[in-house]
């Protein structure tokens, strides 16, 4: 069995796939692809992902792209703890949280706050304070929505970890690198407690963002 993930270790969506593989106990190989380097968009890579994004995935010749599809496939194809389990309502809640993360969480937490505050600073560029403020406003709406969906459970969709947790965690990790992110999270104690559990998972420790 050969499992290969093509992508960069700095990518939220590559990390989602890696977390899923780690939680399932599936050995894999990470082949670096820098999505911001034009020379990386070779004909070979575009054959794996026609939109030139990351991650893409190969399991013994079966190819996939899109992190949600890959994660669901990994959960179904390999032994290990079920990450998309429960009754129809629970599975729908998992799908809902994943969709909320993609549609409403990723942009404000990662691009509007983390990138503007820390990535730009590391490159000697000026942060867009208006964009950060707008991102924080949107982040509060998103975190409040996820808290309501969580409904007091240990994990986002129940008493065991699921794909919902693995989808949010990489985005939250970037957000909480910023002072604004940490201050915002303090207003959501249920999610803050979830993060304390999540960040200690062996899967999270095995897939850190590059420093």
Buried (B, 14 or more C-beta within 10 A) or exposed (E): EEBBBBBBBBBBBBBBBBBBBBBBEBEBEBBEBBBEEEEBBEEEBEEBBEEBBBBBBBBEEEBBBBBBEBBBBBBEEBEBEBBBBBEEEBBEBBBBBBBBBBEBBBBBBBBBBBBBBBBBEEEEEEBBEEBBBBBBEBBBEBBEBBBEBBEEBEBBBBEBBBBBBBBBBBBBBBBBBBEBBEEBBEEBEBBBEBBEEBEEBEBBEEBEEEE
